[in-house]
């Protein structure tokens, strides 16, 4: 006798479709939140890396300000009203004020000079403008003097013209330095004298060789003593 087949279990009822859609929506919401969080973290990491890279672009470089780079207003010395440098003040103050009118001294130009002044000087022969110049070394002084003496014969400017030789200050017989006297291209006569004991020279020029020679012969020592 044949056995009848086992009865089939009853079919499961279909889940409520509205519940399925609700659960699916929740899952996608959670996934969306997770993706957004991951993207945010990745953005932070990338931005941090960019901030630590050296600036190589063509735009303006970032401004970096530290306390060590900040300084107060610079303190610059106010130039003297007379326009003289410190070295020129020292030179002016060393001049013999018996004949050199110190208040008249003004800055002068002399290539390679430490200090250069143009001053009014009054002797028995009258008042003339004279240059007084100091150099950093005696070698430089001699270099300058040789440009004056070049081509001139040896002689005595007291009695000869267009010569070079030595000179001594008034009331002295000891040579004070080298000297040159000659006519310039513009017709003026120039006398220039150097010193053996210091890198200094003075010079004066005038239209008349005879008049300027007399003026020079009555010149007292240029530098004050004591």
C-alpha angles and dihedrals in degrees: 000000000000120000115233115241119267113264116258116243113252114264117262112251114250112259116251107277093216091057091051092053091048093052091046091052092051091052093051091048091054091047091050092051091050093049091049091050092049092049091050092052091047090051091053092050093049092047091050091052092049092051091056096049118101116258109256103148128110095248127091116300118244115268113244117194123181132170091249091058095051118087134173125248113304117252109225122181114248109240115242116264091239092059094234125138123233090259091050091051089053091048092048092049091051093059123106103256092200089083106002111081098217095189089060095056115117135179114279133189122245121157112243094006126144091207133358129186137178111209140171112249124191122200133157086278094060137264122311137165112252133187119228117188136177127197134202093248142013089241090061090047091053091048090056093044092053090060088059097043098043111123095006119122120237112267149121118280090204091071106010138056132223095020140115131221140116131306140198131210122254115288092013132102097193116098110256099189147304124310140195130186125184146138116269125222090258091057097255120129117234131200119190126180132186133197130236095205098050138022095255140115137180130201138184133187135197141167094250119059091198094050095047092048091055089047091052093048090060094048115122121217107302097219123057118242128223 
